[in-house]
Amino acid sequence: MIFIPAYNCEKQIPRVLGKINDEVQQFVQEVVVIDNGSADKTLASATEAIQPLKIKATILKNTQNYSLGGSIKRALLYAIEQGYDYMIVLHGDDQADIRDLLPVLRKGEHRENDLLIGARFHPDSVLQGYSATRIYGNKVLNFVCSLINHRRVDDLIAGINCFNVSFFKSRFFMQFPDNLTFDAHVLLYAFNKKARVKYVPITWREEDQISNAKVFKQAWIILKLFMSYVFKGDKVFAGNKSGRPDGFQYTSEVIAQK
């Protein structure tokens, strides 16, 4: 399945869905858009944009704003419940292009890895309009992550990835924060568990998107996570860091389906 987290992207979501062409659809059974309480017309735009698709498409709206990490949790639970083998994460702001995954899907590389990560800073990736501040900040974090994990890290998981659902079936991710550091927790956990992680080149654009990430604040939070990992090892994953009560249900309602 393709999971598209969406928040206030009424202009971008039609472009994202429009790039899911016939070839992409050959690899996919369902497209699931999960809206996280958008204040604009994202839901209406997405409902209209899924109509040309030849595969199943579902639009869900979270019962409350769960932040990006919470939406990913909701999607992973959906993928597990529906029996999907792989879940592609494709952010709804149109910075990444789903067609960049076609080479690895054709080769079947998704079957050989637990996490396929579309990496903005892969040597063969192309950045378009991405600010120098964001590039520098991300590269510093990648460098630190590389040092503590003793392997090359080309990204901390950006807006296009392919996850092997079986890796997530233990639901370890449910204890991770719902905020924008969710991906960093997943990546550290994967490295710690010696999961099969592969980086793939992508094209990454910054045009009319509005980022919800505060660059320096996020960088500091992630650096603190890395330092905790250095001193605590896998104990950093123990305990409930989600800020939600144990057993909290990430619920959503069906807005449209075809």
C-alpha positions as a Python dict, from the first residue, in 0.01 Angstrom:
ca = {
    (1, 'M'): (0, 0, 0),
    (2, 'I'): (98, 363, -40),
    (3, 'F'): (36, 573, 269),
    (4, 'I'): (16, 950, 223),
    (5, 'P'): (14, 1163, 540),
    (6, 'A'): (-156, 1494, 463),
    (7, 'Y'): (-182, 1820, 654),
    (8, 'N'): (-284, 2149, 495),
    (9, 'C'): (-167, 2051, 147),
    (10, 'E'): (-471, 2114, -71),
    (11, 'K'): (-250, 2252, -350),
    (12, 'Q'): (5, 1973, -340),
    (13, 'I'): (-201, 1658, -279),
    (14, 'P'): (-348, 1647, -634),
    (15, 'R'): (5, 1656, -776),
    (16, 'V'): (118, 1377, -542),
    (17, 'L'): (-174, 1152, -637),
    (18, 'G'): (-141, 1243, -1004),
    (19, 'K'): (211, 1095, -1012),
    (20, 'I'): (83, 752, -909),
    (21, 'N'): (77, 646, -1273),
    (22, 'D'): (-11, 312, -1432),
    (23, 'E'): (337, 168, -1377),
    (24, 'V'): (337, 259, -1008),
    (25, 'Q'): (-10, 110, -972),
    (26, 'Q'): (120, -225, -1099),
    (27, 'F'): (309, -259, -770),
    (28, 'V'): (37, -127, -540),
    (29, 'Q'): (-299, -256, -418),
    (30, 'E'): (-424, 48, -229),
    (31, 'V'): (-354, 417, -173),
    (32, 'V'): (-440, 542, 175),
    (33, 'V'): (-445, 916, 245),
    (34, 'I'): (-462, 1005, 615),
    (35, 'D'): (-553, 1365, 688),
    (36, 'N'): (-433, 1495, 1024),
    (37, 'G'): (-693, 1766, 1085),
    (38, 'S'): (-621, 2000, 796),
    (39, 'A'): (-778, 2344, 816),
    (40, 'D'): (-786, 2389, 438),
    (41, 'K'): (-950, 2189, 157),
    (42, 'T'): (-704, 1898, 162),
    (43, 'L'): (-982, 1641, 207),
    (44, 'A'): (-1185, 1774, -84),
    (45, 'S'): (-878, 1796, -308),
    (46, 'A'): (-772, 1442, -222),
    (47, 'T'): (-1122, 1302, -272),
    (48, 'E'): (-1132, 1446, -622),
    (49, 'A'): (-775, 1345, -706),
    (50, 'I'): (-820, 974, -624),
    (51, 'Q'): (-1099, 929, -878),
    (52, 'P'): (-873, 858, -1182),
    (53, 'L'): (-680, 587, -993),
    (54, 'K'): (-745, 231, -1113),
    (55, 'I'): (-667, 75, -775),
    (56, 'K'): (-841, 93, -439),
    (57, 'A'): (-809, 431, -269),
    (58, 'T'): (-914, 528, 82),
    (59, 'I'): (-917, 868, 250),
    (60, 'L'): (-914, 873, 629),
    (61, 'K'): (-933, 1164, 870),
    (62, 'N'): (-773, 1128, 1211),
    (63, 'T'): (-1012, 1172, 1503),
    (64, 'Q'): (-764, 1425, 1642),
    (65, 'N'): (-429, 1567, 1537),
    (66, 'Y'): (-173, 1295, 1613),
    (67, 'S'): (123, 1478, 1460),
    (68, 'L'): (325, 1308, 1185),
    (69, 'G'): (448, 1023, 1403),
    (70, 'G'): (96, 944, 1516),
    (71, 'S'): (-27, 936, 1157),
    (72, 'I'): (251, 694, 1063),
    (73, 'K'): (152, 475, 1357),
    (74, 'R'): (-208, 477, 1233),
    (75, 'A'): (-93, 378, 884),
    (76, 'L'): (134, 98, 1010),
    (77, 'L'): (-152, -44, 1218),
    (78, 'Y'): (-375, -28, 910),
    (79, 'A'): (-112, -207, 700),
    (80, 'I'): (-73, -480, 964),
    (81, 'E'): (-449, -523, 1006),
    (82, 'Q'): (-508, -539, 630),
    (83, 'G'): (-229, -790, 577),
    (84, 'Y'): (-5, -578, 355),
    (85, 'D'): (353, -691, 302),
    (86, 'Y'): (503, -350, 226),
    (87, 'M'): (403, 9, 296),
    (88, 'I'): (535, 303, 99),
    (89, 'V'): (531, 631, 291),
    (90, 'L'): (490, 931, 60),
    (91, 'H'): (437, 1271, 217),
    (92, 'G'): (149, 1471, 78),
    (93, 'D'): (340, 1796, 29),
    (94, 'D'): (490, 1691, -307),
    (95, 'Q'): (856, 1731, -215),
    (96, 'A'): (926, 1371, -320),
    (97, 'D'): (816, 1183, -633),
    (98, 'I'): (677, 828, -604),
    (99, 'R'): (824, 746, -945),
    (100, 'D'): (1174, 765, -795),
    (101, 'L'): (1101, 430, -629),
    (102, 'L'): (1023, 254, -956),
    (103, 'P'): (1384, 138, -1021),
    (104, 'V'): (1406, -38, -683),
    (105, 'L'): (1056, -181, -713),
    (106, 'R'): (1136, -323, -1057),
    (107, 'K'): (1450, -487, -917),
    (108, 'G'): (1259, -621, -617),
    (109, 'E'): (1496, -450, -372),
    (110, 'H'): (1204, -386, -135),
    (111, 'R'): (1191, -762, -77),
    (112, 'E'): (1555, -769, 29),
    (113, 'N'): (1536, -490, 288),
    (114, 'D'): (1342, -395, 598),
    (115, 'L'): (1364, -23, 528),
    (116, 'L'): (1421, 140, 190),
    (117, 'I'): (1485, 507, 256),
    (118, 'G'): (1461, 778, -6),
    (119, 'A'): (1767, 982, 84),
    (120, 'R'): (1789, 1352, 6),
    (121, 'F'): (2167, 1345, 55),
    (122, 'H'): (2251, 1031, -139),
    (123, 'P'): (2536, 1105, -384),
    (124, 'D'): (2297, 1055, -679),
    (125, 'S'): (2006, 1257, -536),
    (126, 'V'): (1899, 1594, -673),
    (127, 'L'): (1792, 1885, -449),
    (128, 'Q'): (1581, 2160, -602),
    (129, 'G'): (1522, 2483, -411),
    (130, 'Y'): (1625, 2332, -77),
    (131, 'S'): (1763, 2597, 159),
    (132, 'A'): (2130, 2597, 255),
    (133, 'T'): (2033, 2605, 624),
    (134, 'R'): (1829, 2285, 597),
    (135, 'I'): (2099, 2113, 391),
    (136, 'Y'): (2371, 2199, 644),
    (137, 'G'): (2157, 2105, 945),
    (138, 'N'): (2059, 1770, 800),
    (139, 'K'): (2413, 1685, 698),
    (140, 'V'): (2537, 1752, 1051),
    (141, 'L'): (2271, 1517, 1192),
    (142, 'N'): (2355, 1253, 930),
    (143, 'F'): (2724, 1277, 1020),
    (144, 'V'): (2655, 1234, 1392),
    (145, 'C'): (2422, 942, 1324),
    (146, 'S'): (2689, 783, 1104),
    (147, 'L'): (2948, 811, 1381),
    (148, 'I'): (2739, 650, 1652),
    (149, 'N'): (2613, 370, 1427),
    (150, 'H'): (2943, 300, 1248),
    (151, 'R'): (2784, 311, 904),
    (152, 'R'): (2709, 566, 634),
    (153, 'V'): (2382, 750, 690),
    (154, 'D'): (2249, 945, 391),
    (155, 'D'): (1930, 1064, 564),
    (156, 'L'): (1729, 1029, 884),
    (157, 'I'): (1423, 917, 683),
    (158, 'A'): (1264, 1188, 469),
    (159, 'G'): (932, 1193, 287),
    (160, 'I'): (949, 879, 71),
    (161, 'N'): (1028, 532, 202),
    (162, 'C'): (927, 168, 168),
    (163, 'F'): (883, -37, 485),
    (164, 'N'): (867, -415, 515),
    (165, 'V'): (555, -447, 732),
    (166, 'S'): (679, -768, 895),
    (167, 'F'): (956, -566, 1064),
    (168, 'F'): (688, -361, 1243),
    (169, 'K'): (453, -641, 1347),
    (170, 'S'): (578, -641, 1706),
    (171, 'R'): (441, -286, 1726),
    (172, 'F'): (761, -158, 1889),
    (173, 'F'): (692, 180, 1732),
    (174, 'M'): (383, 244, 1945),
    (175, 'Q'): (600, 366, 2235),
    (176, 'F'): (785, 621, 2021),
    (177, 'P'): (696, 994, 2024),
    (178, 'D'): (418, 1112, 1794),
    (179, 'N'): (616, 1419, 1692),
    (180, 'L'): (861, 1475, 1407),
    (181, 'T'): (1133, 1271, 1582),
    (182, 'F'): (936, 950, 1523),
    (183, 'D'): (1138, 869, 1210),
    (184, 'A'): (1469, 917, 1391),
    (185, 'H'): (1356, 673, 1661),
    (186, 'V'): (1259, 416, 1398),
    (187, 'L'): (1594, 450, 1220),
    (188, 'L'): (1798, 416, 1540),
    (189, 'Y'): (1591, 113, 1639),
    (190, 'A'): (1648, -44, 1297),
    (191, 'F'): (2025, 8, 1320),
    (192, 'N'): (2028, -129, 1675),
    (193, 'K'): (1841, -443, 1568),
    (194, 'K'): (2071, -493, 1266),
    (195, 'A'): (1780, -450, 1028),
    (196, 'R'): (1841, -438, 655),
    (197, 'V'): (1846, -68, 565),
    (198, 'K'): (1919, 65, 217),
    (199, 'Y'): (1931, 425, 94),
    (200, 'V'): (1804, 512, -254),
    (201, 'P'): (1852, 836, -451),
    (202, 'I'): (1559, 1072, -503),
    (203, 'T'): (1472, 1413, -636),
    (204, 'W'): (1365, 1649, -358),
    (205, 'R'): (1191, 1979, -426),
    (206, 'E'): (1108, 2280, -213),
    (207, 'E'): (861, 2498, -401),
    (208, 'D'): (525, 2595, -250),
    (209, 'Q'): (546, 2363, 51),
    (210, 'I'): (518, 2493, 405),
    (211, 'S'): (734, 2292, 643),
    (212, 'N'): (606, 2219, 993),
    (213, 'A'): (960, 2150, 1118),
    (214, 'K'): (1144, 2416, 1316),
    (215, 'V'): (1497, 2347, 1196),
    (216, 'F'): (1708, 2428, 1501),
    (217, 'K'): (1456, 2303, 1756),
    (218, 'Q'): (1423, 1969, 1576),
    (219, 'A'): (1798, 1938, 1532),
    (220, 'W'): (1855, 1991, 1905),
    (221, 'I'): (1590, 1734, 2001),
    (222, 'I'): (1738, 1475, 1764),
    (223, 'L'): (2094, 1544, 1886),
    (224, 'K'): (1977, 1484, 2244),
    (225, 'L'): (1823, 1155, 2128),
    (226, 'F'): (2155, 1054, 1969),
    (227, 'M'): (2347, 1137, 2286),
    (228, 'S'): (2103, 937, 2496),
    (229, 'Y'): (2151, 646, 2260),
    (230, 'V'): (2530, 667, 2299),
    (231, 'F'): (2507, 638, 2677),
    (232, 'K'): (2202, 413, 2716),
    (233, 'G'): (2209, 193, 2406),
    (234, 'D'): (1883, 10, 2339),
    (235, 'K'): (1750, 123, 2679),
    (236, 'V'): (1667, 451, 2507),
    (237, 'F'): (1377, 268, 2339),
    (238, 'A'): (1230, 140, 2666),
    (239, 'G'): (924, 303, 2819),
    (240, 'N'): (637, 499, 2674),
    (241, 'K'): (763, 816, 2506),
    (242, 'S'): (446, 880, 2306),
    (243, 'G'): (287, 1109, 2561),
    (244, 'R'): (-29, 898, 2526),
    (245, 'P'): (-179, 661, 2784),
    (246, 'D'): (-84, 296, 2737),
    (247, 'G'): (-334, 134, 2501),
    (248, 'F'): (-425, 466, 2339),
    (249, 'Q'): (-618, 411, 2017),
    (250, 'Y'): (-516, 605, 1706),
    (251, 'T'): (-855, 624, 1539),
    (252, 'S'): (-976, 778, 1215),
    (253, 'E'): (-1293, 798, 1009),
    (254, 'V'): (-1343, 705, 645),
    (255, 'I'): (-1409, 1015, 438),
    (256, 'A'): (-1405, 861, 90),
    (257, 'Q'): (-1326, 532, -78),
    (258, 'K'): (-1321, 396, -430),
}
